[in-house]
Amino acid sequence: MNFSTKQVDLRMEEASSRVRSDMVLMLEFKMAEDDAGTEEGLDSAIAQIRKKGYAEKYRGRGEPVHLISMVFGKKERNLLGIRSEPL
């Protein structure tokens, strides 16, 4: 399957010695040629998030952390699949 990748990184505040973020959103998007690549794309995105350690910074905060992957169809031009896994 061919995939293209899009990334979103939304950080309203970062943790510091005086304040703590209310929202941090990082998503890994994959674009599949067709819906046959949906599961492979979801697997690939979650694997990339884990391999690159995107969420490790937030592991020890005592709050839930979820890894989110999304696959969009190039031809369909819509969301084909979404997956959320706990860190």
HTML snippet that shows the backbone in 3Dmol.js (N, CA, C, O; Angstrom):
<script src="https://3Dmol.org/build/3Dmol-min.js"></script>
<div id="view" style="width:600px;height:400px;position:relative"></div>
<script>
const pdb = `
ATOM      1  N   MET A   1       0.831  -1.190   0.000  1.00  0.00           N
ATOM      2  CA  MET A   1       0.000   0.000   0.000  1.00  0.00           C
ATOM      3  C   MET A   1       0.870   1.246   0.000  1.00  0.00           C
ATOM      4  O   MET A   1       1.955   1.263   0.581  1.00  0.00           O
ATOM      5  N   ASN A   2       0.392   2.257  -0.640  1.00  0.00           N
ATOM      6  CA  ASN A   2       1.066   3.553  -0.603  1.00  0.00           C
ATOM      7  C   ASN A   2       0.344   4.452   0.373  1.00  0.00           C
ATOM      8  O   ASN A   2      -0.882   4.557   0.350  1.00  0.00           O
ATOM      9  N   PHE A   3       1.109   5.097   1.229  1.00  0.00           N
ATOM     10  CA  PHE A   3       0.547   6.013   2.203  1.00  0.00           C
ATOM     11  C   PHE A   3       1.269   7.329   2.112  1.00  0.00           C
ATOM     12  O   PHE A   3       2.473   7.372   1.860  1.00  0.00           O
ATOM     13  N   SER A   4       0.548   8.389   2.313  1.00  0.00           N
ATOM     14  CA  SER A   4       1.190   9.672   2.570  1.00  0.00           C
ATOM     15  C   SER A   4       0.851  10.022   4.005  1.00  0.00           C
ATOM     16  O   SER A   4      -0.154   9.554   4.539  1.00  0.00           O
ATOM     17  N   THR A   5       1.671  10.833   4.628  1.00  0.00           N
ATOM     18  CA  THR A   5       1.519  11.129   6.043  1.00  0.00           C
ATOM     19  C   THR A   5       1.265  12.606   6.264  1.00  0.00           C
ATOM     20  O   THR A   5       1.888  13.458   5.631  1.00  0.00           O
ATOM     21  N   LYS A   6       0.345  12.902   7.166  1.00  0.00           N
ATOM     22  CA  LYS A   6       0.069  14.266   7.611  1.00  0.00           C
ATOM     23  C   LYS A   6       0.170  14.268   9.115  1.00  0.00           C
ATOM     24  O   LYS A   6      -0.246  13.307   9.763  1.00  0.00           O
ATOM     25  N   GLN A   7       0.704  15.308   9.677  1.00  0.00           N
ATOM     26  CA  GLN A   7       0.828  15.397  11.129  1.00  0.00           C
ATOM     27  C   GLN A   7       0.146  16.655  11.622  1.00  0.00           C
ATOM     28  O   GLN A   7       0.154  17.690  10.955  1.00  0.00           O
ATOM     29  N   VAL A   8      -0.439  16.548  12.792  1.00  0.00           N
ATOM     30  CA  VAL A   8      -1.053  17.689  13.460  1.00  0.00           C
ATOM     31  C   VAL A   8      -0.442  17.773  14.847  1.00  0.00           C
ATOM     32  O   VAL A   8      -0.299  16.753  15.521  1.00  0.00           O
ATOM     33  N   ASP A   9      -0.086  18.952  15.275  1.00  0.00           N
ATOM     34  CA  ASP A   9       0.520  19.130  16.593  1.00  0.00           C
ATOM     35  C   ASP A   9      -0.105  20.380  17.200  1.00  0.00           C
ATOM     36  O   ASP A   9       0.256  21.495  16.822  1.00  0.00           O
ATOM     37  N   LEU A  10      -1.031  20.210  18.129  1.00  0.00           N
ATOM     38  CA  LEU A  10      -1.704  21.323  18.781  1.00  0.00           C
ATOM     39  C   LEU A  10      -1.293  21.333  20.243  1.00  0.00           C
ATOM     40  O   LEU A  10      -1.547  20.364  20.958  1.00  0.00           O
ATOM     41  N   ARG A  11      -0.677  22.387  20.693  1.00  0.00           N
ATOM     42  CA  ARG A  11      -0.264  22.514  22.092  1.00  0.00           C
ATOM     43  C   ARG A  11      -0.685  23.882  22.582  1.00  0.00           C
ATOM     44  O   ARG A  11      -0.133  24.897  22.158  1.00  0.00           O
ATOM     45  N   MET A  12      -1.649  23.911  23.462  1.00  0.00           N
ATOM     46  CA  MET A  12      -2.113  25.192  23.969  1.00  0.00           C
ATOM     47  C   MET A  12      -1.155  25.751  25.005  1.00  0.00           C
ATOM     48  O   MET A  12      -0.874  26.949  25.008  1.00  0.00           O
ATOM     49  N   GLU A  13      -0.655  24.900  25.879  1.00  0.00           N
ATOM     50  CA  GLU A  13       0.362  25.265  26.855  1.00  0.00           C
ATOM     51  C   GLU A  13       1.243  24.051  27.051  1.00  0.00           C
ATOM     52  O   GLU A  13       0.778  22.919  26.912  1.00  0.00           O
ATOM     53  N   GLU A  14       2.472  24.260  27.364  1.00  0.00           N
ATOM     54  CA  GLU A  14       3.370  23.156  27.686  1.00  0.00           C
ATOM     55  C   GLU A  14       3.615  23.160  29.189  1.00  0.00           C
ATOM     56  O   GLU A  14       3.507  24.195  29.848  1.00  0.00           O
ATOM     57  N   ALA A  15       3.938  22.017  29.706  1.00  0.00           N
ATOM     58  CA  ALA A  15       4.240  21.916  31.131  1.00  0.00           C
ATOM     59  C   ALA A  15       5.506  22.707  31.444  1.00  0.00           C
ATOM     60  O   ALA A  15       6.488  22.664  30.703  1.00  0.00           O
ATOM     61  N   SER A  16       5.459  23.410  32.533  1.00  0.00           N
ATOM     62  CA  SER A  16       6.632  24.123  33.017  1.00  0.00           C
ATOM     63  C   SER A  16       6.633  24.024  34.536  1.00  0.00           C
ATOM     64  O   SER A  16       5.824  23.294  35.108  1.00  0.00           O
ATOM     65  N   SER A  17       7.522  24.740  35.186  1.00  0.00           N
ATOM     66  CA  SER A  17       7.570  24.672  36.641  1.00  0.00           C
ATOM     67  C   SER A  17       6.371  25.351  37.294  1.00  0.00           C
ATOM     68  O   SER A  17       6.109  25.125  38.475  1.00  0.00           O
ATOM     69  N   ARG A  18       5.641  26.175  36.552  1.00  0.00           N
ATOM     70  CA  ARG A  18       4.506  26.900  37.143  1.00  0.00           C
ATOM     71  C   ARG A  18       3.148  26.564  36.551  1.00  0.00           C
ATOM     72  O   ARG A  18       2.134  26.737  37.228  1.00  0.00           O
ATOM     73  N   VAL A  19       3.090  26.091  35.312  1.00  0.00           N
ATOM     74  CA  VAL A  19       1.793  25.796  34.678  1.00  0.00           C
ATOM     75  C   VAL A  19       1.819  24.421  34.037  1.00  0.00           C
ATOM     76  O   VAL A  19       2.874  23.823  33.822  1.00  0.00           O
ATOM     77  N   ARG A  20       0.628  23.945  33.741  1.00  0.00           N
ATOM     78  CA  ARG A  20       0.486  22.633  33.135  1.00  0.00           C
ATOM     79  C   ARG A  20      -0.524  22.726  32.003  1.00  0.00           C
ATOM     80  O   ARG A  20      -1.521  23.440  32.113  1.00  0.00           O
ATOM     81  N   SER A  21      -0.276  22.021  30.940  1.00  0.00           N
ATOM     82  CA  SER A  21      -1.161  22.026  29.779  1.00  0.00           C
ATOM     83  C   SER A  21      -2.540  21.491  30.097  1.00  0.00           C
ATOM     84  O   SER A  21      -2.684  20.496  30.809  1.00  0.00           O
ATOM     85  N   ASP A  22      -3.545  22.150  29.570  1.00  0.00           N
ATOM     86  CA  ASP A  22      -4.888  21.592  29.586  1.00  0.00           C
ATOM     87  C   ASP A  22      -5.137  20.794  28.319  1.00  0.00           C
ATOM     88  O   ASP A  22      -5.994  19.911  28.303  1.00  0.00           O
ATOM     89  N   MET A  23      -4.393  21.094  27.249  1.00  0.00           N
ATOM     90  CA  MET A  23      -4.590  20.350  26.012  1.00  0.00           C
ATOM     91  C   MET A  23      -3.277  20.188  25.270  1.00  0.00           C
ATOM     92  O   MET A  23      -2.553  21.155  25.034  1.00  0.00           O
ATOM     93  N   VAL A  24      -2.984  18.956  24.909  1.00  0.00           N
ATOM     94  CA  VAL A  24      -1.906  18.634  23.989  1.00  0.00           C
ATOM     95  C   VAL A  24      -2.495  17.631  23.026  1.00  0.00           C
ATOM     96  O   VAL A  24      -3.027  16.611  23.462  1.00  0.00           O
ATOM     97  N   LEU A  25      -2.421  17.879  21.754  1.00  0.00           N
ATOM     98  CA  LEU A  25      -2.992  16.987  20.756  1.00  0.00           C
ATOM     99  C   LEU A  25      -1.968  16.772  19.667  1.00  0.00           C
ATOM    100  O   LEU A  25      -1.565  17.714  18.984  1.00  0.00           O
ATOM    101  N   MET A  26      -1.550  15.540  19.507  1.00  0.00           N
ATOM    102  CA  MET A  26      -0.671  15.174  18.410  1.00  0.00           C
ATOM    103  C   MET A  26      -1.308  13.969  17.743  1.00  0.00           C
ATOM    104  O   MET A  26      -1.570  12.964  18.404  1.00  0.00           O
ATOM    105  N   LEU A  27      -1.555  14.051  16.479  1.00  0.00           N
ATOM    106  CA  LEU A  27      -2.182  12.959  15.734  1.00  0.00           C
ATOM    107  C   LEU A  27      -1.269  12.528  14.606  1.00  0.00           C
ATOM    108  O   LEU A  27      -0.502  13.331  14.074  1.00  0.00           O
ATOM    109  N   GLU A  28      -1.352  11.273  14.247  1.00  0.00           N
ATOM    110  CA  GLU A  28      -0.637  10.772  13.078  1.00  0.00           C
ATOM    111  C   GLU A  28      -1.682  10.343  12.057  1.00  0.00           C
ATOM    112  O   GLU A  28      -2.460   9.421  12.304  1.00  0.00           O
ATOM    113  N   PHE A  29      -1.696  11.013  10.913  1.00  0.00           N
ATOM    114  CA  PHE A  29      -2.643  10.725   9.839  1.00  0.00           C
ATOM    115  C   PHE A  29      -1.939   9.945   8.735  1.00  0.00           C
ATOM    116  O   PHE A  29      -0.776  10.204   8.423  1.00  0.00           O
ATOM    117  N   LYS A  30      -2.640   9.009   8.158  1.00  0.00           N
ATOM    118  CA  LYS A  30      -2.163   8.305   6.972  1.00  0.00           C
ATOM    119  C   LYS A  30      -3.234   8.439   5.904  1.00  0.00           C
ATOM    120  O   LYS A  30      -4.427   8.441   6.206  1.00  0.00           O
ATOM    121  N   MET A  31      -2.803   8.549   4.651  1.00  0.00           N
ATOM    122  CA  MET A  31      -3.740   8.590   3.539  1.00  0.00           C
ATOM    123  C   MET A  31      -3.532   7.332   2.706  1.00  0.00           C
ATOM    124  O   MET A  31      -2.430   7.076   2.220  1.00  0.00           O
ATOM    125  N   ALA A  32      -4.596   6.548   2.542  1.00  0.00           N
ATOM    126  CA  ALA A  32      -4.534   5.300   1.780  1.00  0.00           C
ATOM    127  C   ALA A  32      -5.082   5.525   0.381  1.00  0.00           C
ATOM    128  O   ALA A  32      -5.925   6.393   0.154  1.00  0.00           O
ATOM    129  N   GLU A  33      -4.589   4.731  -0.540  1.00  0.00           N
ATOM    130  CA  GLU A  33      -5.091   4.806  -1.915  1.00  0.00           C
ATOM    131  C   GLU A  33      -6.566   4.400  -1.973  1.00  0.00           C
ATOM    132  O   GLU A  33      -7.336   4.962  -2.752  1.00  0.00           O
ATOM    133  N   ASP A  34      -6.956   3.425  -1.147  1.00  0.00           N
ATOM    134  CA  ASP A  34      -8.351   2.977  -1.095  1.00  0.00           C
ATOM    135  C   ASP A  34      -8.618   2.342   0.260  1.00  0.00           C
ATOM    136  O   ASP A  34      -7.704   2.197   1.072  1.00  0.00           O
ATOM    137  N   ASP A  35      -9.871   1.961   0.509  1.00  0.00           N
ATOM    138  CA  ASP A  35     -10.235   1.453   1.831  1.00  0.00           C
ATOM    139  C   ASP A  35      -9.606   0.109   2.164  1.00  0.00           C
ATOM    140  O   ASP A  35      -9.642  -0.306   3.322  1.00  0.00           O
ATOM    141  N   ALA A  36      -9.037  -0.574   1.199  1.00  0.00           N
ATOM    142  CA  ALA A  36      -8.365  -1.845   1.469  1.00  0.00           C
ATOM    143  C   ALA A  36      -7.130  -1.648   2.343  1.00  0.00           C
ATOM    144  O   ALA A  36      -6.679  -2.594   2.989  1.00  0.00           O
ATOM    145  N   GLY A  37      -6.584  -0.453   2.375  1.00  0.00           N
ATOM    146  CA  GLY A  37      -5.390  -0.185   3.172  1.00  0.00           C
ATOM    147  C   GLY A  37      -5.661   0.403   4.540  1.00  0.00           C
ATOM    148  O   GLY A  37      -4.734   0.847   5.218  1.00  0.00           O
ATOM    149  N   THR A  38      -6.916   0.414   4.955  1.00  0.00           N
ATOM    150  CA  THR A  38      -7.275   1.066   6.219  1.00  0.00           C
ATOM    151  C   THR A  38      -6.577   0.458   7.425  1.00  0.00           C
ATOM    152  O   THR A  38      -5.915   1.177   8.175  1.00  0.00           O
ATOM    153  N   GLU A  39      -6.706  -0.836   7.628  1.00  0.00           N
ATOM    154  CA  GLU A  39      -6.112  -1.479   8.809  1.00  0.00           C
ATOM    155  C   GLU A  39      -4.593  -1.365   8.792  1.00  0.00           C
ATOM    156  O   GLU A  39      -3.974  -1.113   9.826  1.00  0.00           O
ATOM    157  N   GLU A  40      -3.995  -1.548   7.628  1.00  0.00           N
ATOM    158  CA  GLU A  40      -2.542  -1.419   7.513  1.00  0.00           C
ATOM    159  C   GLU A  40      -2.100   0.007   7.849  1.00  0.00           C
ATOM    160  O   GLU A  40      -1.079   0.205   8.507  1.00  0.00           O
ATOM    161  N   GLY A  41      -2.860   0.984   7.404  1.00  0.00           N
ATOM    162  CA  GLY A  41      -2.544   2.374   7.711  1.00  0.00           C
ATOM    163  C   GLY A  41      -2.669   2.683   9.189  1.00  0.00           C
ATOM    164  O   GLY A  41      -1.820   3.379   9.747  1.00  0.00           O
ATOM    165  N   LEU A  42      -3.720   2.175   9.840  1.00  0.00           N
ATOM    166  CA  LEU A  42      -3.889   2.374  11.279  1.00  0.00           C
ATOM    167  C   LEU A  42      -2.746   1.731  12.056  1.00  0.00           C
ATOM    168  O   LEU A  42      -2.211   2.320  12.996  1.00  0.00           O
ATOM    169  N   ASP A  43      -2.377   0.511  11.651  1.00  0.00           N
ATOM    170  CA  ASP A  43      -1.246  -0.179  12.300  1.00  0.00           C
ATOM    171  C   ASP A  43       0.043   0.613  12.122  1.00  0.00           C
ATOM    172  O   ASP A  43       0.818   0.777  13.064  1.00  0.00           O
ATOM    173  N   SER A  44       0.262   1.098  10.913  1.00  0.00           N
ATOM    174  CA  SER A  44       1.479   1.840  10.598  1.00  0.00           C
ATOM    175  C   SER A  44       1.585   3.127  11.413  1.00  0.00           C
ATOM    176  O   SER A  44       2.659   3.459  11.916  1.00  0.00           O
ATOM    177  N   ALA A  45       0.493   3.839  11.542  1.00  0.00           N
ATOM    178  CA  ALA A  45       0.503   5.102  12.286  1.00  0.00           C
ATOM    179  C   ALA A  45       0.770   4.873  13.774  1.00  0.00           C
ATOM    180  O   ALA A  45       1.581   5.581  14.372  1.00  0.00           O
ATOM    181  N   ILE A  46       0.096   3.890  14.375  1.00  0.00           N
ATOM    182  CA  ILE A  46       0.318   3.592  15.793  1.00  0.00           C
ATOM    183  C   ILE A  46       1.757   3.134  16.011  1.00  0.00           C
ATOM    184  O   ILE A  46       2.394   3.525  16.989  1.00  0.00           O
ATOM    185  N   ALA A  47       2.269   2.305  15.103  1.00  0.00           N
ATOM    186  CA  ALA A  47       3.653   1.844  15.224  1.00  0.00           C
ATOM    187  C   ALA A  47       4.631   3.016  15.156  1.00  0.00           C
ATOM    188  O   ALA A  47       5.618   3.048  15.891  1.00  0.00           O
ATOM    189  N   GLN A  48       4.358   3.972  14.279  1.00  0.00           N
ATOM    190  CA  GLN A  48       5.227   5.146  14.159  1.00  0.00           C
ATOM    191  C   GLN A  48       5.190   5.990  15.429  1.00  0.00           C
ATOM    192  O   GLN A  48       6.229   6.468  15.882  1.00  0.00           O
ATOM    193  N   ILE A  49       4.019   6.174  15.999  1.00  0.00           N
ATOM    194  CA  ILE A  49       3.878   6.945  17.244  1.00  0.00           C
ATOM    195  C   ILE A  49       4.689   6.282  18.357  1.00  0.00           C
ATOM    196  O   ILE A  49       5.407   6.957  19.095  1.00  0.00           O
ATOM    197  N   ARG A  50       4.570   4.959  18.473  1.00  0.00           N
ATOM    198  CA  ARG A  50       5.302   4.230  19.510  1.00  0.00           C
ATOM    199  C   ARG A  50       6.815   4.260  19.246  1.00  0.00           C
ATOM    200  O   ARG A  50       7.599   4.524  20.157  1.00  0.00           O
ATOM    201  N   LYS A  51       7.218   3.992  18.009  1.00  0.00           N
ATOM    202  CA  LYS A  51       8.642   3.931  17.660  1.00  0.00           C
ATOM    203  C   LYS A  51       9.349   5.262  17.900  1.00  0.00           C
ATOM    204  O   LYS A  51      10.470   5.290  18.408  1.00  0.00           O
ATOM    205  N   LYS A  52       8.704   6.348  17.542  1.00  0.00           N
ATOM    206  CA  LYS A  52       9.327   7.661  17.680  1.00  0.00           C
ATOM    207  C   LYS A  52       9.140   8.269  19.068  1.00  0.00           C
ATOM    208  O   LYS A  52       9.704   9.320  19.373  1.00  0.00           O
ATOM    209  N   GLY A  53       8.340   7.598  19.914  1.00  0.00           N
ATOM    210  CA  GLY A  53       8.186   8.040  21.298  1.00  0.00           C
ATOM    211  C   GLY A  53       7.486   9.380  21.453  1.00  0.00           C
ATOM    212  O   GLY A  53       7.781  10.125  22.388  1.00  0.00           O
ATOM    213  N   TYR A  54       6.568   9.695  20.554  1.00  0.00           N
ATOM    214  CA  TYR A  54       5.884  10.985  20.597  1.00  0.00           C
ATOM    215  C   TYR A  54       5.207  11.255  21.939  1.00  0.00           C
ATOM    216  O   TYR A  54       5.171  12.396  22.398  1.00  0.00           O
ATOM    217  N   ALA A  55       4.674  10.216  22.565  1.00  0.00           N
ATOM    218  CA  ALA A  55       3.867  10.410  23.776  1.00  0.00           C
ATOM    219  C   ALA A  55       4.653  10.192  25.065  1.00  0.00           C
ATOM    220  O   ALA A  55       4.108  10.407  26.147  1.00  0.00           O
ATOM    221  N   GLU A  56       5.890   9.781  24.987  1.00  0.00           N
ATOM    222  CA  GLU A  56       6.656   9.444  26.189  1.00  0.00           C
ATOM    223  C   GLU A  56       6.754  10.601  27.176  1.00  0.00           C
ATOM    224  O   GLU A  56       6.776  10.389  28.388  1.00  0.00           O
ATOM    225  N   LYS A  57       6.811  11.807  26.661  1.00  0.00           N
ATOM    226  CA  LYS A  57       6.914  12.990  27.514  1.00  0.00           C
ATOM    227  C   LYS A  57       5.744  13.077  28.503  1.00  0.00           C
ATOM    228  O   LYS A  57       5.878  13.655  29.582  1.00  0.00           O
ATOM    229  N   TYR A  58       4.610  12.506  28.131  1.00  0.00           N
ATOM    230  CA  TYR A  58       3.392  12.643  28.918  1.00  0.00           C
ATOM    231  C   TYR A  58       3.092  11.417  29.773  1.00  0.00           C
ATOM    232  O   TYR A  58       2.100  11.412  30.502  1.00  0.00           O
ATOM    233  N   ARG A  59       3.914  10.389  29.704  1.00  0.00           N
ATOM    234  CA  ARG A  59       3.665   9.122  30.400  1.00  0.00           C
ATOM    235  C   ARG A  59       3.569   9.286  31.911  1.00  0.00           C
ATOM    236  O   ARG A  59       2.650   8.728  32.511  1.00  0.00           O
ATOM    237  N   GLY A  60       4.446  10.002  32.540  1.00  0.00           N
ATOM    238  CA  GLY A  60       4.527  10.064  33.992  1.00  0.00           C
ATOM    239  C   GLY A  60       3.662  11.119  34.647  1.00  0.00           C
ATOM    240  O   GLY A  60       3.890  11.450  35.810  1.00  0.00           O
ATOM    241  N   ARG A  61       2.690  11.654  33.958  1.00  0.00           N
ATOM    242  CA  ARG A  61       1.890  12.748  34.500  1.00  0.00           C
ATOM    243  C   ARG A  61       0.698  12.281  35.321  1.00  0.00           C
ATOM    244  O   ARG A  61       0.011  13.104  35.927  1.00  0.00           O
ATOM    245  N   GLY A  62       0.442  10.990  35.355  1.00  0.00           N
ATOM    246  CA  GLY A  62      -0.679  10.483  36.124  1.00  0.00           C
ATOM    247  C   GLY A  62      -2.031  10.704  35.464  1.00  0.00           C
ATOM    248  O   GLY A  62      -3.067  10.597  36.121  1.00  0.00           O
ATOM    249  N   GLU A  63      -2.032  11.007  34.192  1.00  0.00           N
ATOM    250  CA  GLU A  63      -3.266  11.239  33.432  1.00  0.00           C
ATOM    251  C   GLU A  63      -3.299  10.270  32.257  1.00  0.00           C
ATOM    252  O   GLU A  63      -2.247   9.823  31.799  1.00  0.00           O
ATOM    253  N   PRO A  64      -4.477   9.943  31.767  1.00  0.00           N
ATOM    254  CA  PRO A  64      -4.550   9.031  30.629  1.00  0.00           C
ATOM    255  C   PRO A  64      -3.902   9.648  29.387  1.00  0.00           C
ATOM    256  O   PRO A  64      -4.058  10.837  29.108  1.00  0.00           O
ATOM    257  N   VAL A  65      -3.180   8.819  28.660  1.00  0.00           N
ATOM    258  CA  VAL A  65      -2.588   9.220  27.386  1.00  0.00           C
ATOM    259  C   VAL A  65      -3.067   8.214  26.350  1.00  0.00           C
ATOM    260  O   VAL A  65      -2.933   7.006  26.542  1.00  0.00           O
ATOM    261  N   HIS A  66      -3.617   8.704  25.271  1.00  0.00           N
ATOM    262  CA  HIS A  66      -4.122   7.844  24.200  1.00  0.00           C
ATOM    263  C   HIS A  66      -3.379   8.142  22.912  1.00  0.00           C
ATOM    264  O   HIS A  66      -3.168   9.302  22.559  1.00  0.00           O
ATOM    265  N   LEU A  67      -2.988   7.098  22.218  1.00  0.00           N
ATOM    266  CA  LEU A  67      -2.368   7.220  20.904  1.00  0.00           C
ATOM    267  C   LEU A  67      -3.491   7.132  19.887  1.00  0.00           C
ATOM    268  O   LEU A  67      -4.306   6.211  19.939  1.00  0.00           O
ATOM    269  N   ILE A  68      -3.541   8.074  18.969  1.00  0.00           N
ATOM    270  CA  ILE A  68      -4.644   8.133  17.999  1.00  0.00           C
ATOM    271  C   ILE A  68      -4.083   8.103  16.595  1.00  0.00           C
ATOM    272  O   ILE A  68      -3.201   8.889  16.248  1.00  0.00           O
ATOM    273  N   SER A  69      -4.600   7.191  15.789  1.00  0.00           N
ATOM    274  CA  SER A  69      -4.231   7.152  14.377  1.00  0.00           C
ATOM    275  C   SER A  69      -5.501   7.270  13.543  1.00  0.00           C
ATOM    276  O   SER A  69      -6.571   6.803  13.936  1.00  0.00           O
ATOM    277  N   MET A  70      -5.358   7.904  12.388  1.00  0.00           N
ATOM    278  CA  MET A  70      -6.479   8.068  11.461  1.00  0.00           C
ATOM    279  C   MET A  70      -6.007   7.777  10.047  1.00  0.00           C
ATOM    280  O   MET A  70      -4.880   8.104   9.674  1.00  0.00           O
ATOM    281  N   VAL A  71      -6.880   7.160   9.271  1.00  0.00           N
ATOM    282  CA  VAL A  71      -6.602   6.903   7.869  1.00  0.00           C
ATOM    283  C   VAL A  71      -7.691   7.549   7.032  1.00  0.00           C
ATOM    284  O   VAL A  71      -8.882   7.338   7.262  1.00  0.00           O
ATOM    285  N   PHE A  72      -7.266   8.333   6.065  1.00  0.00           N
ATOM    286  CA  PHE A  72      -8.175   8.987   5.130  1.00  0.00           C
ATOM    287  C   PHE A  72      -7.994   8.368   3.757  1.00  0.00           C
ATOM    288  O   PHE A  72      -6.886   7.990   3.378  1.00  0.00           O
ATOM    289  N   GLY A  73      -9.088   8.265   3.012  1.00  0.00           N
ATOM    290  CA  GLY A  73      -9.040   7.711   1.669  1.00  0.00           C
ATOM    291  C   GLY A  73      -8.732   8.783   0.643  1.00  0.00           C
ATOM    292  O   GLY A  73      -9.387   9.824   0.592  1.00  0.00           O
ATOM    293  N   LYS A  74      -7.730   8.513  -0.170  1.00  0.00           N
ATOM    294  CA  LYS A  74      -7.359   9.474  -1.210  1.00  0.00           C
ATOM    295  C   LYS A  74      -8.490   9.638  -2.212  1.00  0.00           C
ATOM    296  O   LYS A  74      -8.842  10.754  -2.594  1.00  0.00           O
ATOM    297  N   LYS A  75      -9.052   8.520  -2.631  1.00  0.00           N
ATOM    298  CA  LYS A  75     -10.135   8.553  -3.608  1.00  0.00           C
ATOM    299  C   LYS A  75     -11.463   8.942  -2.959  1.00  0.00           C
ATOM    300  O   LYS A  75     -12.214   9.750  -3.507  1.00  0.00           O
ATOM    301  N   GLU A  76     -11.753   8.359  -1.780  1.00  0.00           N
ATOM    302  CA  GLU A  76     -13.025   8.600  -1.107  1.00  0.00           C
ATOM    303  C   GLU A  76     -13.098   9.990  -0.488  1.00  0.00           C
ATOM    304  O   GLU A  76     -14.182  10.553  -0.331  1.00  0.00           O
ATOM    305  N   ARG A  77     -11.930  10.542  -0.135  1.00  0.00           N
ATOM    306  CA  ARG A  77     -11.821  11.868   0.462  1.00  0.00           C
ATOM    307  C   ARG A  77     -12.615  11.978   1.768  1.00  0.00           C
ATOM    308  O   ARG A  77     -13.277  12.980   2.038  1.00  0.00           O
ATOM    309  N   ASN A  78     -12.522  10.917   2.560  1.00  0.00           N
ATOM    310  CA  ASN A  78     -13.161  10.934   3.875  1.00  0.00           C
ATOM    311  C   ASN A  78     -12.395  10.028   4.829  1.00  0.00           C
ATOM    312  O   ASN A  78     -11.442   9.357   4.432  1.00  0.00           O
ATOM    313  N   LEU A  79     -12.811  10.012   6.067  1.00  0.00           N
ATOM    314  CA  LEU A  79     -12.181   9.190   7.084  1.00  0.00           C
ATOM    315  C   LEU A  79     -12.559   7.734   6.873  1.00  0.00           C
ATOM    316  O   LEU A  79     -13.739   7.385   6.848  1.00  0.00           O
ATOM    317  N   LEU A  80     -11.543   6.882   6.721  1.00  0.00           N
ATOM    318  CA  LEU A  80     -11.782   5.454   6.539  1.00  0.00           C
ATOM    319  C   LEU A  80     -11.693   4.679   7.846  1.00  0.00           C
ATOM    320  O   LEU A  80     -12.354   3.654   8.014  1.00  0.00           O
ATOM    321  N   GLY A  81     -10.881   5.166   8.763  1.00  0.00           N
ATOM    322  CA  GLY A  81     -10.731   4.460  10.028  1.00  0.00           C
ATOM    323  C   GLY A  81     -10.025   5.312  11.054  1.00  0.00           C
ATOM    324  O   GLY A  81      -9.249   6.209  10.721  1.00  0.00           O
ATOM    325  N   ILE A  82     -10.309   5.013  12.313  1.00  0.00           N
ATOM    326  CA  ILE A  82      -9.672   5.701  13.419  1.00  0.00           C
ATOM    327  C   ILE A  82      -9.410   4.669  14.511  1.00  0.00           C
ATOM    328  O   ILE A  82     -10.212   3.759  14.721  1.00  0.00           O
ATOM    329  N   ARG A  83      -8.292   4.816  15.195  1.00  0.00           N
ATOM    330  CA  ARG A  83      -7.952   3.906  16.282  1.00  0.00           C
ATOM    331  C   ARG A  83      -7.359   4.714  17.422  1.00  0.00           C
ATOM    332  O   ARG A  83      -6.588   5.649  17.210  1.00  0.00           O
ATOM    333  N   SER A  84      -7.732   4.337  18.623  1.00  0.00           N
ATOM    334  CA  SER A  84      -7.178   4.940  19.828  1.00  0.00           C
ATOM    335  C   SER A  84      -6.700   3.802  20.721  1.00  0.00           C
ATOM    336  O   SER A  84      -7.439   2.854  20.983  1.00  0.00           O
ATOM    337  N   GLU A  85      -5.468   3.904  21.180  1.00  0.00           N
ATOM    338  CA  GLU A  85      -4.906   2.915  22.091  1.00  0.00           C
ATOM    339  C   GLU A  85      -4.282   3.635  23.278  1.00  0.00           C
ATOM    340  O   GLU A  85      -3.713   4.715  23.117  1.00  0.00           O
ATOM    341  N   PRO A  86      -4.381   3.056  24.457  1.00  0.00           N
ATOM    342  CA  PRO A  86      -3.700   3.671  25.605  1.00  0.00           C
ATOM    343  C   PRO A  86      -2.197   3.499  25.457  1.00  0.00           C
ATOM    344  O   PRO A  86      -1.719   2.543  24.847  1.00  0.00           O
ATOM    345  N   LEU A  87      -1.472   4.437  26.023  1.00  0.00           N
ATOM    346  CA  LEU A  87      -0.005   4.368  25.977  1.00  0.00           C
ATOM    347  C   LEU A  87       0.480   3.250  26.853  1.00  0.00           C
ATOM    348  O   LEU A  87       1.686   3.023  26.953  1.00  0.00           O
TER     349      LEU A  87
END
`;
const viewer = $3Dmol.createViewer("view");
viewer.addModel(pdb, "pdb");
viewer.setStyle({}, {cartoon: {color: "spectrum"}});
viewer.zoomTo();
viewer.render();
</script>
